[in-house]
Amino acid sequence: MRCEECGAGNVRGSTFCQACGAPVPGGDPAGETVALAPESKTTPEVTVVEKTHKRDI
């Protein structure tokens, strides 16, 4: 089923769009459960940028 707001495809029975969060017409608000990916056990890599200060000479 396609979201009327953003056009993303969603699982049949979805109540809200997985892409934009808009309500999906025809969804089953009672009883349907959406499975989510398990929480990551690792720390994501983050790029660290050093700030350098110019010195007035």
SVG drawing of the C-alpha trace seen along z (x, -y; Angstrom):
<svg xmlns="http://www.w3.org/2000/svg" viewBox="-10 -40 63 48">
<polyline fill="none" stroke="black" stroke-width="0.4" points="0.0,0.0 1.3,-3.4 1.4,-6.5 -0.8,-9.3 1.6,-11.9 5.1,-10.8 4.3,-7.8 6.5,-5.3 5.4,-1.7 4.3,-0.3 3.5,3.2 -0.1,4.2 -2.0,3.3 0.3,0.4 -1.3,-2.4 1.5,-5.0 3.9,-5.4 7.4,-4.1 9.0,-6.8 7.2,-10.0 5.0,-9.0 1.7,-10.1 -1.4,-8.1 -2.1,-5.4 -5.7,-5.1 -7.1,-1.6 -4.5,-0.6 -5.6,1.7 -5.1,-0.4 -6.1,2.5 -4.1,5.6 -1.4,5.2 2.2,5.1 5.1,3.9 8.4,5.7 11.4,3.4 15.0,4.1 16.8,5.1 18.8,2.4 22.4,2.2 24.9,3.6 27.8,1.7 28.8,-2.0 28.5,-3.7 31.7,-5.2 31.8,-8.9 34.2,-11.2 35.9,-13.6 37.0,-16.9 39.6,-18.9 39.1,-22.7 42.2,-24.8 42.4,-28.3 44.3,-30.9 46.7,-33.0 47.2,-36.6 50.8,-37.3"/>
</svg>
